[in-house]
Amino acid sequence: MKVLICDKTENEYIEQMRAAGLTVDVRDDITPEELPNVLPAYDGMVVRSRTKVRQPLIDVCPNLKVIVRGGVGLDTIDHEYAKSKGIAVMNTPLASSASVAELTIGYMFALARSIYKAASSMKAEKWDKKSFEGDEIGGKTLGLVGVGNIGKEVAKRASALGMTVLAYDPYVKEIAGIKLVTLDELFAQADYISLHLPKTKESANMIGKDQFAKMKKGVRIINCARGGIIDENALYEALTSGKVAGAALDVFAEEPPTDWKLLKLDNVIGSPHIGAATKEAQGRVGAEVAEKLIAFSKNGK
């Protein structure tokens, strides 16, 4: 089986695939323009967030049998269309859960204690101690929108820190240690709201002006899931009005953003979609990609 690696994958696991008999070519800098000319020669491909696999690309690749996305979610792939063409589509849902959860918790601390602003003031040679009175997160209520693999890891850590954890997830009926509530109940009670769900037709812009109106004044929002779940214009209004005290964003509707106004607000901190960017997560992603492709080459599934 011939496999094209389209995005960064740990070399150890590329060699593991080769040792198992796969022909593996690495083009982790391949452009969208080059892909339609190169990919038709391959049976399988490995992608991350950078490479998008849409219907026009699928249509020119009659030999393609399997697509593996190293990461959580399949929103960068027209996966239903691919499956309709007999192409297997897989991802690595567990590999980066701990890393994304830790970033989420880190962001909660950063918002609660104004860590970014305090550090910036020190770099400017200011000793402005009185400006940075914060809050403890222990004793506060965290509302999780989505309790899949990552949401569960966040809940575990938040509970250990003394937070009360509520969650909304229409696909979950019961979960130990977490009180499941309606979305409106979550908005009304949560001091922190963290998103952990895929972007779908149903979830696109699911948090907008009407939803912000239902939240506690002074709520803090963390999004390490997918851009486009929060209406960014509505979030901007909520942040500038004081309804939302702060936001931490690892993901954006457009990446990189074309409008940076959110990031320029004093009560917003952000990062360039680095939730899974740890050495440990990258290793686990590579291992799971190799495992799935080797199994597919042997069993066809």
N, C-alpha and C positions, 0 to 999 in steps of 0.2 A: 504494500500500500504506500502510495506517495503522499506525503503530508507537507503542506506549506505553513511555516510559522510566520505569521504576519505581524505579531507584536512581541515585545520582550518576554522571553521565557528563560528560566534558569538553565544554563548549559548542561548541568549535571543530568537534568531530566531529558534534554534533547538527546544526549548520549545514551541514556537508558532506552529511549525509543529506538534508536539506531541498533543498539545491541539486541533488541527484540526482533529485529528484521525489517523495521520500517525504513523507507527511504525518506529522509527528512531534510528539507531545504529551509534555510533561515533567510527570510527577507523582512526583518522587523522594522525596516524603514520604507517599505513599499507604499506607494501613493495610491489613492483611489483611482487615479487615471491609469496606472499601470496594472492594477488587479485584473480587469477584464481580459487583458492580453496574456497574463501569466497563469491565472488560476485554473483555466480549463484543462490544463495538463495534470491536475492533481485530484486525488480521491478524497483528501481531507484537508481541513485548515484549522489553525489555532489562532484565535483572536483575543484581544482584551478590549478595553474601552475605546481605543484609538480607531480601530478598524470597524467600519459599519458594513453589514452584509444585508443589502436590500434586494428587492425582487429583480431589478434589471441585472444585477451581478449574478444572482442565482440562475437566471434564464440563459446565460451564456456559458454555464458550467455543467454540461450534461454528465460529466464523469464524477461530479461531487457526491460523496456518500455520507460524509459526516462533518459537522462543524462543532468544535469545542471552544466555548468561551471560558477563559480563565478569569473567573469572577462570579459575583452574584448577579442574578437577573439576566434577562435575554432581550432587553429593550434595544440593544444595538444590532439585533438580528431580526429579520422578518421570519420568525421561527415557525409560525403557522403555515406560511407559504412554503418554506423549505420542507416542512414535514409532508405537505401535500404533494411534493415532488419526490417523496421517498428518501429524503435526506434526514439522517439522525441529527438532532441538535441537543447538545449537552452543555452543562456549566459546572462550576465548582462551588456549590452553595455554602459549604462549611469552612472552606480554607481560610477566609479572611474575617470570619465572624468576630473573633476575639479582638483583632486589630481595630475594626470599625467601632466595636463597643468601647474600647479604651479611649479612642479619639472622642467619642461622644461624652464619656465621663470627664475627660480632660477639658472639654469645652464647657461643661457645666461649672467646673471649678473656675475656669478662666472668666466666665460671665459673673459668677457670684463674687469674685474677689478683684475684678477689674485688673487682672494680671497684665494684659497687654498694655493698657494705659499706664499702669504703674511702672512697668519696665521701660516704656517709651520715655516717661518723664525722667527716669534715672539716666537714660542715655543722653538726654538733653541737659544733664547736670543739675537737675532740680530735686530738692528734698521736700516733696509736697505731701507729707504724711497725712494731713487732715482731709485730703481730697479722695482718699481711697478706702473709706469705711465700707465693708462689704457685708455679705450674709453667709451664714453657714448653710450647707445644703442638707445636713442632717435634720430630720424633722419636717422637711418640705415634702411636697407631693409631686411625683413625677408621673406624667401621663404619656404612655407609649402608644403611638398610632402605628399598629402593626407589631405582632409578637411572633415573628418567625425566628430563625436561628440567631440573627443579630439582636433582635428585640429581647430575646430570652437572656442573652449574655449581658445586655445592658441592665436588665432587671436584677440579675444576680448581683452585679456590682453595686447598683443603687441601693438594694436592700441591705447589703453589708455596710453601707455608709449611713444607714439609719433613715432612709427615705421610705415613704409610703408609695407603693407602685400601683398605678391604675393602668388599664390597657383597653384599647378598642381594637378589635380584629374580627370582622364578620365571618372569618373562616375558622375561628377557634371557639370551642364551646366551654372549655375548662382548662385552667392552667394553675399548677400549684404555686402558692405564694403571691399570686397576682389577682387583684379584683378586676373582673371584666365589667365594663360599663358601656353605656352608649357614648357616641361621640360628643353629644351635647353635655352629658355629665362630665366627661373628661375635660372639656373646655372650661366648664364652670369651676372645677375643683383643682386643676393642676397649677402648680407654681412654675414648673418646667414642662415643656412639651417637646418630645423627641420623635422624629419620624423614622420608621423602619419598614417601609413597604415599597413595592415596585411602582414604577410609573406605568399606568395603563390608561385606557380611555376613561375608566371610572375614577381614577385617582388624579388625573391631570387637573391642576388648579382647584383641588378639593378644599384647600384652605385659602379662603378669600375674605373679602370685606365682611360678609355676613358671619363667617366663623370667628373672625377676630372680635367682632362685637359681643360674642358669647363668652369670651375668655375673661379671666381675672385681670384687673388692671395691674400692670407690673409683671406679667408673665414673661418668661424667657423661652425662646424657641431655638431648637437645635435641629439642623437637617444634615445628616450624613447619609441620606438614602439616595434620592434622585432629584435633580433639578426639575422644575415644572410642576411639582406637587403643590408647592406654595405659589400663589399669585404674587409675583415679586412687587408689583405696583401697590397692591393692597398691603403687603408687608411694609413697604416704605412708609405708607401713610400711617400705619399702626405704630411704627417706630418713632416717627416724627411727632405724633400726637401724644406719645407717652403711654398709650394703651399697652404696648409691648416694651418692656424695659431694655431688652437686649436680644440679639440674635447671633447665632454662630452657624455659619454656612460652609459646608465642604463641597456642595454641589449647586449648580446654577442652571437656569432654563437654557442658556447658551453657554457653552464652554469652549474657549474662554469667553467671558462676558463681553458683550459689545457696549453695554451701558453699565458703568461702574458706580452709579450713584449710591447703591446700597452699601458698598464697601467703604464709601467715603464718610458714612455716618459714624459718629463717635461711639455709638452703642452697638456696632456690628463688628464682628471679627470673622475672618474667613480663611480658607485654604484652597489650593487648586486640586480638589478631588483626590485627596491623599489617604482616604479611609483605609484602604488595603495596602498602603505603601509602607510596610515593615518588612524587615529581612525574613522574619518568621512566616508571615503570610505569603510572601512571594515564593518561599520554599515549598509551603504546603500547596499552593496553587500549581506550581510546576509538577509536583509529585502526583497530584490528582489528575492533571491533564494527561501526563504520561500513562498513568494507570488506565484511564478511560480509553485512550487511543489504542493501547496495546490490547486491551480486552476486546475492543471493537474489531481490530484486525484479525483476531482469532475467532470470534463468535458472531461477528456481524451485528452486535448490539452492546 
